[in-house]
Amino acid sequence: MAGRFEIYRDEEQFRFRLTGDDGATLVTSETYSEKEATIVGIKGIRDCASTALIADVS
């Protein structure tokens, strides 16, 4: 699954979403005031997601 990150504007703020191959939204980010900060957020997700542990807190 490749998916893709999409940067978009939500009113006056930037956000990103991660979509799957089928176009379904998998993750929606917090808001960012600048596009550059949004890109940094995406890079952070990319860096840690592949090694993140699964914690069942239910």
All heavy atoms as TSV, in Angstrom:
chain	resi	resn	atom	element	x	y	z
A	1	MET	N	N	0.841	-1.181	0.000
A	1	MET	CA	C	0.000	0.000	0.000
A	1	MET	C	C	0.883	1.239	0.000
A	1	MET	O	O	1.659	1.465	0.911
A	1	MET	CB	C	-0.887	-0.016	1.246
A	1	MET	CG	C	-1.733	1.205	1.373
A	1	MET	SD	S	-2.808	1.014	2.790
A	1	MET	CE	C	-2.718	2.651	3.423
A	2	ALA	N	N	0.767	2.036	-1.011
A	2	ALA	CA	C	1.563	3.252	-1.110
A	2	ALA	C	C	0.865	4.411	-0.410
A	2	ALA	O	O	1.455	5.072	0.419
A	2	ALA	CB	C	1.828	3.592	-2.561
A	3	GLY	N	N	-0.377	4.657	-0.720
A	3	GLY	CA	C	-1.082	5.795	-0.162
A	3	GLY	C	C	-0.424	7.097	-0.587
A	3	GLY	O	O	0.540	7.112	-1.343
A	4	ARG	N	N	-0.970	8.201	-0.075
A	4	ARG	CA	C	-0.341	9.482	-0.351
A	4	ARG	C	C	-0.767	10.500	0.695
A	4	ARG	O	O	-1.849	10.402	1.275
A	4	ARG	CB	C	-0.639	9.958	-1.748
A	4	ARG	CG	C	-1.936	10.647	-1.963
A	4	ARG	CD	C	-2.049	11.121	-3.394
A	4	ARG	NE	N	-3.280	11.871	-3.550
A	4	ARG	CZ	C	-3.671	12.401	-4.653
A	4	ARG	NH1	N	-2.934	12.275	-5.741
A	4	ARG	NH2	N	-4.784	13.074	-4.718
A	5	PHE	N	N	0.110	11.458	0.931
A	5	PHE	CA	C	-0.182	12.574	1.816
A	5	PHE	C	C	-0.710	13.715	0.966
A	5	PHE	O	O	-0.122	14.053	-0.055
A	5	PHE	CB	C	1.085	13.029	2.555
A	5	PHE	CG	C	1.543	12.084	3.617
A	5	PHE	CD1	C	2.524	11.149	3.354
A	5	PHE	CD2	C	0.989	12.133	4.887
A	5	PHE	CE1	C	2.967	10.278	4.338
A	5	PHE	CE2	C	1.418	11.266	5.877
A	5	PHE	CZ	C	2.408	10.338	5.601
A	6	GLU	N	N	-1.812	14.310	1.390
A	6	GLU	CA	C	-2.398	15.450	0.698
A	6	GLU	C	C	-2.408	16.643	1.653
A	6	GLU	O	O	-2.933	16.542	2.759
A	6	GLU	CB	C	-3.832	15.153	0.272
A	6	GLU	CG	C	-3.943	13.965	-0.666
A	6	GLU	CD	C	-5.387	13.597	-0.967
A	6	GLU	OE1	O	-6.296	13.983	-0.190
A	6	GLU	OE2	O	-5.608	12.916	-1.970
A	7	ILE	N	N	-1.824	17.756	1.240
A	7	ILE	CA	C	-1.854	18.991	2.017
A	7	ILE	C	C	-3.025	19.816	1.507
A	7	ILE	O	O	-3.209	19.970	0.298
A	7	ILE	CB	C	-0.539	19.777	1.851
A	7	ILE	CG1	C	0.634	18.952	2.386
A	7	ILE	CG2	C	-0.629	21.133	2.549
A	7	ILE	CD1	C	2.000	19.556	2.111
A	8	TYR	N	N	-3.824	20.328	2.445
A	8	TYR	CA	C	-4.966	21.146	2.035
A	8	TYR	C	C	-5.209	22.230	3.080
A	8	TYR	O	O	-4.631	22.205	4.160
A	8	TYR	CB	C	-6.217	20.287	1.823
A	8	TYR	CG	C	-6.733	19.600	3.070
A	8	TYR	CD1	C	-7.785	20.139	3.791
A	8	TYR	CD2	C	-6.165	18.410	3.516
A	8	TYR	CE1	C	-8.265	19.509	4.931
A	8	TYR	CE2	C	-6.639	17.772	4.643
A	8	TYR	CZ	C	-7.690	18.331	5.350
A	8	TYR	OH	O	-8.153	17.696	6.475
A	9	ARG	N	N	-6.051	23.191	2.730
A	9	ARG	CA	C	-6.393	24.282	3.652
A	9	ARG	C	C	-7.749	24.009	4.262
A	9	ARG	O	O	-8.697	23.655	3.566
A	9	ARG	CB	C	-6.399	25.610	2.924
A	9	ARG	CG	C	-4.980	26.024	2.526
A	9	ARG	CD	C	-4.946	27.426	2.042
A	9	ARG	NE	N	-5.211	28.313	3.166
A	9	ARG	CZ	C	-4.392	29.269	3.573
A	9	ARG	NH1	N	-3.270	29.468	2.946
A	9	ARG	NH2	N	-4.709	30.039	4.590
A	10	ASP	N	N	-7.835	24.229	5.559
A	10	ASP	CA	C	-9.080	24.099	6.312
A	10	ASP	C	C	-9.341	25.478	6.915
A	10	ASP	O	O	-8.726	25.839	7.911
A	10	ASP	CB	C	-8.902	23.039	7.400
A	10	ASP	CG	C	-10.142	22.826	8.239
A	10	ASP	OD1	O	-11.178	23.446	7.963
A	10	ASP	OD2	O	-10.063	22.034	9.190
A	11	GLU	N	N	-10.190	26.245	6.270
A	11	GLU	CA	C	-10.405	27.649	6.604
A	11	GLU	C	C	-9.077	28.391	6.444
A	11	GLU	O	O	-8.566	28.460	5.353
A	11	GLU	CB	C	-11.024	27.796	7.984
A	11	GLU	CG	C	-12.399	27.170	8.070
A	11	GLU	CD	C	-13.016	27.273	9.446
A	11	GLU	OE1	O	-12.628	28.160	10.231
A	11	GLU	OE2	O	-13.900	26.458	9.718
A	12	GLU	N	N	-8.465	28.879	7.511
A	12	GLU	CA	C	-7.210	29.625	7.387
A	12	GLU	C	C	-5.987	28.803	7.778
A	12	GLU	O	O	-4.883	29.332	7.837
A	12	GLU	CB	C	-7.275	30.896	8.253
A	12	GLU	CG	C	-8.309	31.895	7.772
A	12	GLU	CD	C	-8.043	32.371	6.347
A	12	GLU	OE1	O	-6.881	32.668	6.005
A	12	GLU	OE2	O	-9.006	32.437	5.570
A	13	GLN	N	N	-6.149	27.536	8.070
A	13	GLN	CA	C	-5.061	26.690	8.531
A	13	GLN	C	C	-4.751	25.612	7.490
A	13	GLN	O	O	-5.579	25.291	6.651
A	13	GLN	CB	C	-5.454	26.008	9.848
A	13	GLN	CG	C	-5.782	26.966	10.968
A	13	GLN	CD	C	-4.554	27.673	11.493
A	13	GLN	OE1	O	-3.533	27.051	11.741
A	13	GLN	NE2	N	-4.640	28.987	11.662
A	14	PHE	N	N	-3.562	25.056	7.592
A	14	PHE	CA	C	-3.183	23.925	6.748
A	14	PHE	C	C	-3.378	22.636	7.522
A	14	PHE	O	O	-3.263	22.604	8.749
A	14	PHE	CB	C	-1.703	24.027	6.335
A	14	PHE	CG	C	-1.417	25.139	5.381
A	14	PHE	CD1	C	-0.979	26.368	5.831
A	14	PHE	CD2	C	-1.585	24.946	4.018
A	14	PHE	CE1	C	-0.705	27.398	4.951
A	14	PHE	CE2	C	-1.314	25.972	3.115
A	14	PHE	CZ	C	-0.879	27.201	3.594
A	15	ARG	N	N	-3.667	21.578	6.817
A	15	ARG	CA	C	-3.774	20.231	7.362
A	15	ARG	C	C	-3.204	19.279	6.319
A	15	ARG	O	O	-3.032	19.632	5.162
A	15	ARG	CB	C	-5.222	19.815	7.619
A	15	ARG	CG	C	-5.896	20.492	8.779
A	15	ARG	CD	C	-7.300	19.899	8.943
A	15	ARG	NE	N	-7.990	20.478	10.055
A	15	ARG	CZ	C	-8.069	19.935	11.265
A	15	ARG	NH1	N	-7.484	18.785	11.493
A	15	ARG	NH2	N	-8.730	20.519	12.219
A	16	PHE	N	N	-2.975	18.037	6.743
A	16	PHE	CA	C	-2.690	16.992	5.772
A	16	PHE	C	C	-3.523	15.779	6.110
A	16	PHE	O	O	-3.995	15.610	7.228
A	16	PHE	CB	C	-1.192	16.649	5.707
A	16	PHE	CG	C	-0.630	15.978	6.934
A	16	PHE	CD1	C	-0.744	14.600	7.108
A	16	PHE	CD2	C	0.045	16.699	7.895
A	16	PHE	CE1	C	-0.211	13.972	8.215
A	16	PHE	CE2	C	0.587	16.087	9.004
A	16	PHE	CZ	C	0.458	14.715	9.171
A	17	ARG	N	N	-3.738	14.969	5.113
A	17	ARG	CA	C	-4.411	13.691	5.324
A	17	ARG	C	C	-3.619	12.626	4.590
A	17	ARG	O	O	-2.994	12.904	3.551
A	17	ARG	CB	C	-5.858	13.727	4.874
A	17	ARG	CG	C	-6.064	13.961	3.410
A	17	ARG	CD	C	-7.562	14.039	3.051
A	17	ARG	NE	N	-7.721	14.882	1.883
A	17	ARG	CZ	C	-8.435	15.993	1.846
A	17	ARG	NH1	N	-9.104	16.398	2.892
A	17	ARG	NH2	N	-8.499	16.710	0.758
A	18	LEU	N	N	-3.635	11.447	5.136
A	18	LEU	CA	C	-3.033	10.294	4.491
A	18	LEU	C	C	-4.167	9.476	3.912
A	18	LEU	O	O	-5.113	9.129	4.623
A	18	LEU	CB	C	-2.239	9.460	5.504
A	18	LEU	CG	C	-1.682	8.121	5.019
A	18	LEU	CD1	C	-0.726	8.311	3.844
A	18	LEU	CD2	C	-1.006	7.387	6.160
A	19	THR	N	N	-4.096	9.226	2.621
A	19	THR	CA	C	-5.141	8.445	1.968
A	19	THR	C	C	-4.571	7.110	1.501
A	19	THR	O	O	-3.387	7.004	1.187
A	19	THR	CB	C	-5.736	9.197	0.756
A	19	THR	OG1	O	-4.700	9.455	-0.187
A	19	THR	CG2	C	-6.383	10.507	1.181
A	20	GLY	N	N	-5.429	6.109	1.474
A	20	GLY	CA	C	-5.036	4.793	1.002
A	20	GLY	C	C	-5.109	4.705	-0.506
A	20	GLY	O	O	-5.512	5.650	-1.190
A	21	ASP	N	N	-4.734	3.555	-1.028
A	21	ASP	CA	C	-4.779	3.336	-2.474
A	21	ASP	C	C	-6.172	3.531	-3.056
A	21	ASP	O	O	-6.316	3.935	-4.202
A	21	ASP	CB	C	-4.288	1.923	-2.812
A	21	ASP	CG	C	-2.805	1.752	-2.567
A	21	ASP	OD1	O	-2.072	2.762	-2.559
A	21	ASP	OD2	O	-2.377	0.603	-2.385
A	22	ASP	N	N	-7.193	3.248	-2.247
A	22	ASP	CA	C	-8.569	3.385	-2.727
A	22	ASP	C	C	-9.124	4.791	-2.542
A	22	ASP	O	O	-10.288	5.057	-2.828
A	22	ASP	CB	C	-9.467	2.370	-2.032
A	22	ASP	CG	C	-9.527	2.569	-0.522
A	22	ASP	OD1	O	-8.811	3.444	0.005
A	22	ASP	OD2	O	-10.285	1.820	0.131
A	23	GLY	N	N	-8.306	5.723	-2.025
A	23	GLY	CA	C	-8.726	7.100	-1.831
A	23	GLY	C	C	-9.362	7.374	-0.480
A	23	GLY	O	O	-9.683	8.512	-0.168
A	24	ALA	N	N	-9.541	6.346	0.332
A	24	ALA	CA	C	-10.141	6.526	1.656
A	24	ALA	C	C	-9.161	7.266	2.570
A	24	ALA	O	O	-7.962	7.015	2.538
A	24	ALA	CB	C	-10.489	5.175	2.264
A	25	THR	N	N	-9.690	8.179	3.381
A	25	THR	CA	C	-8.863	8.913	4.332
A	25	THR	C	C	-8.538	8.011	5.508
A	25	THR	O	O	-9.429	7.478	6.161
A	25	THR	CB	C	-9.581	10.178	4.821
A	25	THR	OG1	O	-9.836	11.018	3.697
A	25	THR	CG2	C	-8.747	10.933	5.838
A	26	LEU	N	N	-7.245	7.847	5.784
A	26	LEU	CA	C	-6.789	7.005	6.883
A	26	LEU	C	C	-6.434	7.834	8.108
A	26	LEU	O	O	-6.658	7.415	9.239
A	26	LEU	CB	C	-5.572	6.189	6.454
A	26	LEU	CG	C	-5.759	5.318	5.213
A	26	LEU	CD1	C	-4.440	4.686	4.806
A	26	LEU	CD2	C	-6.812	4.262	5.472
A	27	VAL	N	N	-5.844	9.016	7.897
A	27	VAL	CA	C	-5.397	9.885	8.985
A	27	VAL	C	C	-5.625	11.324	8.565
A	27	VAL	O	O	-5.360	11.686	7.414
A	27	VAL	CB	C	-3.886	9.680	9.268
A	27	VAL	CG1	C	-3.385	10.666	10.301
A	27	VAL	CG2	C	-3.593	8.260	9.695
A	28	THR	N	N	-6.090	12.148	9.508
A	28	THR	CA	C	-6.189	13.585	9.307
A	28	THR	C	C	-5.370	14.260	10.399
A	28	THR	O	O	-5.476	13.904	11.571
A	28	THR	CB	C	-7.656	14.059	9.380
A	28	THR	OG1	O	-8.414	13.363	8.388
A	28	THR	CG2	C	-7.769	15.544	9.130
A	29	SER	N	N	-4.587	15.229	10.025
A	29	SER	CA	C	-3.659	15.866	10.961
A	29	SER	C	C	-4.334	16.956	11.789
A	29	SER	O	O	-5.454	17.373	11.526
A	29	SER	CB	C	-2.501	16.492	10.190
A	29	SER	OG	O	-2.923	17.673	9.533
A	30	GLU	N	N	-3.546	17.447	12.746
A	30	GLU	CA	C	-3.886	18.668	13.449
A	30	GLU	C	C	-3.726	19.831	12.475
A	30	GLU	O	O	-3.299	19.628	11.342
A	30	GLU	CB	C	-2.957	18.856	14.646
A	30	GLU	CG	C	-1.494	19.010	14.256
A	30	GLU	CD	C	-0.564	19.057	15.462
A	30	GLU	OE1	O	-1.040	19.052	16.598
A	30	GLU	OE2	O	0.649	19.110	15.232
A	31	THR	N	N	-4.032	21.041	12.917
A	31	THR	CA	C	-3.869	22.199	12.036
A	31	THR	C	C	-2.479	22.802	12.197
A	31	THR	O	O	-1.858	22.709	13.250
A	31	THR	CB	C	-4.919	23.285	12.332
A	31	THR	OG1	O	-4.792	23.709	13.693
A	31	THR	CG2	C	-6.315	22.779	12.070
A	32	TYR	N	N	-2.005	23.407	11.120
A	32	TYR	CA	C	-0.717	24.090	11.076
A	32	TYR	C	C	-0.943	25.478	10.482
A	32	TYR	O	O	-1.752	25.633	9.571
A	32	TYR	CB	C	0.278	23.336	10.185
A	32	TYR	CG	C	0.607	21.946	10.676
A	32	TYR	CD1	C	-0.144	20.848	10.287
A	32	TYR	CD2	C	1.687	21.729	11.518
A	32	TYR	CE1	C	0.167	19.563	10.721
A	32	TYR	CE2	C	2.009	20.461	11.963
A	32	TYR	CZ	C	1.248	19.382	11.565
A	32	TYR	OH	O	1.559	18.125	11.997
A	33	SER	N	N	-0.205	26.455	10.983
A	33	SER	CA	C	-0.381	27.819	10.471
A	33	SER	C	C	0.420	28.068	9.204
A	33	SER	O	O	0.113	28.989	8.452
A	33	SER	CB	C	0.004	28.851	11.537
A	33	SER	OG	O	1.344	28.659	11.936
A	34	GLU	N	N	1.444	27.228	8.956
A	34	GLU	CA	C	2.282	27.408	7.774
A	34	GLU	C	C	2.440	26.091	7.024
A	34	GLU	O	O	2.494	25.023	7.625
A	34	GLU	CB	C	3.670	27.911	8.183
A	34	GLU	CG	C	3.640	29.243	8.888
A	34	GLU	CD	C	5.017	29.674	9.366
A	34	GLU	OE1	O	5.984	28.900	9.188
A	34	GLU	OE2	O	5.112	30.775	9.905
A	35	LYS	N	N	2.536	26.187	5.716
A	35	LYS	CA	C	2.697	24.994	4.893
A	35	LYS	C	C	3.996	24.256	5.224
A	35	LYS	O	O	4.030	23.027	5.245
A	35	LYS	CB	C	2.670	25.350	3.408
A	35	LYS	CG	C	2.661	24.112	2.510
A	35	LYS	CD	C	2.691	24.462	1.039
A	35	LYS	CE	C	1.328	24.867	0.590
A	35	LYS	NZ	N	1.251	25.035	-0.877
A	36	GLU	N	N	5.056	25.001	5.504
A	36	GLU	CA	C	6.344	24.376	5.830
A	36	GLU	C	C	6.228	23.498	7.077
A	36	GLU	O	O	6.818	22.429	7.150
A	36	GLU	CB	C	7.426	25.439	6.015
A	36	GLU	CG	C	7.776	26.192	4.736
A	36	GLU	CD	C	6.747	27.265	4.350
A	36	GLU	OE1	O	5.914	27.661	5.200
A	36	GLU	OE2	O	6.768	27.693	3.192
A	37	ALA	N	N	5.480	23.964	8.075
A	37	ALA	CA	C	5.266	23.176	9.296
A	37	ALA	C	C	4.452	21.919	8.994
A	37	ALA	O	O	4.668	20.866	9.608
A	37	ALA	CB	C	4.569	24.016	10.353
A	38	THR	N	N	3.543	22.012	8.049
A	38	THR	CA	C	2.754	20.855	7.632
A	38	THR	C	C	3.662	19.791	7.028
A	38	THR	O	O	3.535	18.600	7.327
A	38	THR	CB	C	1.684	21.279	6.602
A	38	THR	OG1	O	0.981	22.410	7.102
A	38	THR	CG2	C	0.711	20.161	6.317
A	39	ILE	N	N	4.606	20.210	6.213
A	39	ILE	CA	C	5.559	19.284	5.597
A	39	ILE	C	C	6.430	18.624	6.659
A	39	ILE	O	O	6.692	17.421	6.601
A	39	ILE	CB	C	6.389	20.007	4.526
A	39	ILE	CG1	C	5.480	20.424	3.363
A	39	ILE	CG2	C	7.542	19.134	4.035
A	39	ILE	CD1	C	6.113	21.382	2.380
A	40	VAL	N	N	6.837	19.387	7.660
A	40	VAL	CA	C	7.614	18.820	8.768
A	40	VAL	C	C	6.778	17.764	9.497
A	40	VAL	O	O	7.288	16.701	9.878
A	40	VAL	CB	C	8.088	19.929	9.735
A	40	VAL	CG1	C	8.661	19.346	11.010
A	40	VAL	CG2	C	9.103	20.827	9.057
A	41	GLY	N	N	5.498	18.022	9.693
A	41	GLY	CA	C	4.598	17.049	10.318
A	41	GLY	C	C	4.509	15.756	9.519
A	41	GLY	O	O	4.536	14.654	10.083
A	42	ILE	N	N	4.416	15.874	8.213
A	42	ILE	CA	C	4.371	14.695	7.340
A	42	ILE	C	C	5.661	13.899	7.468
A	42	ILE	O	O	5.641	12.675	7.598
A	42	ILE	CB	C	4.123	15.103	5.871
A	42	ILE	CG1	C	2.699	15.631	5.710
A	42	ILE	CG2	C	4.387	13.929	4.926
A	42	ILE	CD1	C	2.428	16.274	4.366
A	43	LYS	N	N	6.780	14.600	7.451
A	43	LYS	CA	C	8.072	13.916	7.575
A	43	LYS	C	C	8.185	13.192	8.911
A	43	LYS	O	O	8.746	12.098	8.984
A	43	LYS	CB	C	9.213	14.901	7.384
A	43	LYS	CG	C	9.336	15.367	5.947
A	43	LYS	CD	C	10.465	16.366	5.774
A	43	LYS	CE	C	10.577	16.803	4.319
A	43	LYS	NZ	N	11.662	17.769	4.121
A	44	GLY	N	N	7.644	13.779	9.968
A	44	GLY	CA	C	7.656	13.133	11.275
A	44	GLY	C	C	6.863	11.840	11.278
A	44	GLY	O	O	7.299	10.833	11.847
A	45	ILE	N	N	5.703	11.862	10.643
A	45	ILE	CA	C	4.888	10.642	10.534
A	45	ILE	C	C	5.636	9.589	9.732
A	45	ILE	O	O	5.696	8.416	10.126
A	45	ILE	CB	C	3.530	10.944	9.858
A	45	ILE	CG1	C	2.693	11.861	10.741
A	45	ILE	CG2	C	2.775	9.665	9.520
A	45	ILE	CD1	C	2.230	11.246	12.030
A	46	ARG	N	N	6.218	9.982	8.625
A	46	ARG	CA	C	6.981	9.034	7.798
A	46	ARG	C	C	8.117	8.389	8.578
A	46	ARG	O	O	8.373	7.201	8.454
A	46	ARG	CB	C	7.569	9.738	6.586
A	46	ARG	CG	C	6.604	10.006	5.496
A	46	ARG	CD	C	7.350	10.694	4.379
A	46	ARG	NE	N	6.657	10.575	3.132
A	46	ARG	CZ	C	7.016	11.217	2.043
A	46	ARG	NH1	N	8.057	12.023	2.054
A	46	ARG	NH2	N	6.333	11.067	0.934
A	47	ASP	N	N	8.820	9.190	9.386
A	47	ASP	CA	C	9.976	8.689	10.126
A	47	ASP	C	C	9.598	7.670	11.192
A	47	ASP	O	O	10.296	6.681	11.383
A	47	ASP	CB	C	10.738	9.842	10.777
A	47	ASP	CG	C	11.483	10.694	9.769
A	47	ASP	OD1	O	11.653	10.255	8.612
A	47	ASP	OD2	O	11.896	11.810	10.148
A	48	CYS	N	N	8.504	7.900	11.904
A	48	CYS	CA	C	8.214	7.025	13.041
A	48	CYS	C	C	7.162	5.961	12.766
A	48	CYS	O	O	7.099	4.969	13.485
A	48	CYS	CB	C	7.839	7.844	14.267
A	48	CYS	SG	S	6.220	8.594	14.197
A	49	ALA	N	N	6.353	6.113	11.739
A	49	ALA	CA	C	5.243	5.175	11.525
A	49	ALA	C	C	5.704	3.754	11.241
A	49	ALA	O	O	5.092	2.793	11.710
A	49	ALA	CB	C	4.344	5.674	10.399
A	50	SER	N	N	6.771	3.608	10.501
A	50	SER	CA	C	7.186	2.247	10.112
A	50	SER	C	C	7.756	1.448	11.275
A	50	SER	O	O	7.787	0.231	11.227
A	50	SER	CB	C	8.216	2.314	8.984
A	50	SER	OG	O	9.393	2.946	9.430
A	51	THR	N	N	8.174	2.124	12.335
A	51	THR	CA	C	8.755	1.425	13.484
A	51	THR	C	C	7.895	1.573	14.745
A	51	THR	O	O	8.278	1.074	15.809
A	51	THR	CB	C	10.175	1.940	13.791
A	51	THR	OG1	O	10.105	3.332	14.064
A	51	THR	CG2	C	11.107	1.680	12.617
A	52	ALA	N	N	6.758	2.234	14.644
A	52	ALA	CA	C	5.903	2.457	15.813
A	52	ALA	C	C	5.319	1.136	16.320
A	52	ALA	O	O	4.972	0.256	15.534
A	52	ALA	CB	C	4.775	3.418	15.466
A	53	LEU	N	N	5.250	1.019	17.625
A	53	LEU	CA	C	4.663	-0.156	18.246
A	53	LEU	C	C	3.148	-0.016	18.292
A	53	LEU	O	O	2.624	1.094	18.267
A	53	LEU	CB	C	5.212	-0.327	19.664
A	53	LEU	CG	C	6.714	-0.479	19.777
A	53	LEU	CD1	C	7.122	-0.511	21.252
A	53	LEU	CD2	C	7.182	-1.740	19.073
A	54	ILE	N	N	2.458	-1.119	18.387
A	54	ILE	CA	C	1.002	-1.113	18.564
A	54	ILE	C	C	0.737	-1.342	20.041
A	54	ILE	O	O	1.178	-2.347	20.612
A	54	ILE	CB	C	0.335	-2.215	17.724
A	54	ILE	CG1	C	0.600	-1.947	16.243
A	54	ILE	CG2	C	-1.150	-2.280	18.022
A	54	ILE	CD1	C	0.143	-3.078	15.325
A	55	ALA	N	N	0.035	-0.426	20.678
A	55	ALA	CA	C	-0.305	-0.543	22.094
A	55	ALA	C	C	-1.812	-0.664	22.229
A	55	ALA	O	O	-2.560	0.217	21.821
A	55	ALA	CB	C	0.189	0.676	22.863
A	56	ASP	N	N	-2.281	-1.752	22.785
A	56	ASP	CA	C	-3.712	-1.973	23.003
A	56	ASP	C	C	-4.060	-1.409	24.370
A	56	ASP	O	O	-3.707	-1.961	25.394
A	56	ASP	CB	C	-4.036	-3.458	22.935
A	56	ASP	CG	C	-5.518	-3.736	23.066
A	56	ASP	OD1	O	-6.293	-2.787	23.331
A	56	ASP	OD2	O	-5.912	-4.902	22.904
A	57	VAL	N	N	-4.743	-0.270	24.382
A	57	VAL	CA	C	-5.115	0.370	25.633
A	57	VAL	C	C	-6.630	0.285	25.867
A	57	VAL	O	O	-7.183	1.063	26.642
A	57	VAL	CB	C	-4.620	1.827	25.688
A	57	VAL	CG1	C	-3.105	1.892	25.698
A	57	VAL	CG2	C	-5.194	2.638	24.535
A	58	SER	N	N	-7.258	-0.672	25.229
A	58	SER	CA	C	-8.711	-0.801	25.384
A	58	SER	C	C	-9.089	-1.464	26.683
A	58	SER	O	O	-8.316	-2.077	27.363
A	58	SER	CB	C	-9.296	-1.612	24.229
A	58	SER	OG	O	-8.704	-2.887	24.147
